[in-house]
Amino acid sequence: MSIVHLMHRLGLQYRDGTGIKQLAEDAGMNPTVLTSKLNPNVKTHHLYASELELLAAVMDTDEVAKYFAAQRGMFCVKSPGFDGLSDAALIDLLISMETQKSEWLGRLREALEDGAVSVAEFDGIKAEYADFMAAAGELMARIESYMQASEAKAK
């Protein structure tokens, strides 16, 4: 899948299905032009980097960052802020990480049941693993910010 395919899908899903026309209006773009730019079958209109950045911001999506990270064999981890640090938030992140881990292991179990792993099964396992690793990374980032806030209070 290309970035245009991703943006086309995201555009169609925008605001619970209101679609590319509403996205264009919210981004201050011409709806007909944006529809052409996001259509993977149209070769005469191209999505520029500045437009990609604007659309990702208007859609408030992390999918573009995840796409580019996946292209480089990487995954994204949300950086938590220092505000509102709490033990409850830490526990929530831990539960999220364990949930993602469980989903990854479940996908792995399903794939191995027949003794072979298909390409589609591997892609699913890889996606679940990326989600698990992102959750683990977010937990570690929160613990680090928690430690930094604790150190600042101690000074």
C-alpha positions in Angstrom: 0.0 0.0 0.0 1.3 3.5 -0.9 0.9 6.7 1.1 -1.8 7.8 -1.4 -3.7 4.6 -0.7 -3.5 5.2 3.0 -4.6 8.8 2.6 -7.5 7.8 0.3 -8.7 5.3 3.0 -8.3 7.9 5.8 -10.1 10.5 3.7 -13.0 8.2 3.0 -13.3 7.5 6.7 -12.9 11.1 7.8 -15.3 12.3 10.4 -17.2 9.1 10.6 -17.6 8.7 6.9 -18.4 12.3 5.9 -15.4 11.8 3.6 -13.0 13.6 1.4 -15.3 16.6 0.6 -15.5 17.5 4.3 -11.8 16.9 4.7 -11.1 19.3 1.9 -13.4 21.9 3.4 -11.8 21.6 6.8 -8.3 21.8 5.3 -9.2 24.8 3.1 -8.7 22.8 -0.1 -10.7 22.4 -3.3 -12.8 19.2 -2.8 -12.5 18.2 -6.5 -8.8 18.6 -6.5 -8.3 16.8 -3.2 -10.5 13.9 -4.4 -8.2 13.6 -7.4 -5.0 13.9 -5.3 -6.2 11.1 -3.0 -7.4 8.8 -5.7 -4.7 6.2 -6.3 -5.9 5.7 -9.9 -5.5 9.4 -10.9 -1.9 10.0 -12.2 -2.4 13.7 -13.1 -2.7 15.0 -9.6 -0.1 14.6 -6.9 -0.2 15.0 -3.1 2.6 17.3 -2.0 4.4 16.9 1.3 3.0 20.1 2.7 -0.5 18.9 1.9 0.2 15.5 3.5 1.3 17.3 6.6 -1.8 19.5 6.6 -4.2 16.6 6.1 -2.6 14.5 8.8 -3.0 17.5 11.2 -6.6 18.2 10.2 -7.5 14.5 10.5 -5.6 14.4 13.8 -4.2 11.0 12.9 -1.0 9.1 13.7 -1.5 6.7 10.8 0.8 8.7 8.5 3.7 8.5 11.1 3.0 4.8 11.5 3.1 4.3 7.7 6.5 5.9 7.3 7.8 4.1 10.4 6.7 0.8 9.0 8.3 1.6 5.7 11.6 1.8 7.6 11.0 -1.3 9.7 10.2 0.8 12.7 7.2 1.6 14.8 5.9 4.7 16.6 5.7 5.3 20.3 3.6 8.1 21.8 5.7 10.4 24.0 3.7 11.2 27.1 3.9 14.6 28.6 5.0 15.5 32.1 1.7 16.9 33.1 -0.8 14.8 35.0 1.5 12.0 36.0 -0.2 9.5 38.2 0.1 6.0 39.4 -3.3 5.3 37.8 -2.1 6.4 34.4 1.0 4.1 34.8 -1.3 1.2 35.7 -3.5 2.0 32.6 -0.4 1.9 30.4 0.7 -1.4 31.9 -2.7 -2.9 31.3 -2.7 -1.6 27.7 0.8 -3.2 27.2 -0.4 -6.5 28.5 -3.5 -6.4 26.4 -1.5 -5.8 23.3 0.9 -8.6 24.3 -2.1 -10.9 24.8 -3.4 -10.0 21.3 0.0 -10.6 19.7 0.4 -14.0 21.4 -3.2 -15.0 20.5 -2.4 -14.1 16.8 0.8 -16.1 17.0 -1.0 -19.1 18.5 -3.7 -19.0 15.8 -1.0 -18.9 13.1 0.9 -21.8 14.5 -2.1 -24.1 15.0 -1.7 -25.7 11.6 2.1 -25.9 11.7 2.7 -23.3 9.0 2.6 -19.6 8.8 1.2 -17.8 5.7 2.2 -14.4 4.5 -1.2 -13.0 5.7 -0.7 -14.6 9.2 2.8 -13.2 9.4 1.6 -9.7 8.5 -1.0 -10.0 11.3 1.6 -11.2 13.8 3.9 -8.4 12.8 1.2 -5.8 13.2 0.2 -7.1 16.6 3.9 -7.2 17.6 4.3 -3.6 16.6 1.3 -2.6 18.6 2.7 -4.5 21.6 6.1 -2.9 21.3 4.6 0.6 20.9 2.6 0.0 24.1 5.8 -1.2 25.9 7.7 1.8 24.6 4.9 4.2 25.7 5.0 2.6 29.2 8.8 3.0 29.4 8.6 6.6 28.2 6.0 7.3 30.9 8.1 5.7 33.6 11.1 7.8 32.4 9.0 11.0 32.6 7.7 9.9 36.0 11.3 9.6 37.1 12.3 13.0 35.7 9.4 14.6 37.5 10.3 12.9 40.7 13.9 14.0 40.4 12.8 17.6 39.7 10.7 17.5 42.9 13.6 16.2 44.9 15.8 19.2 44.0 
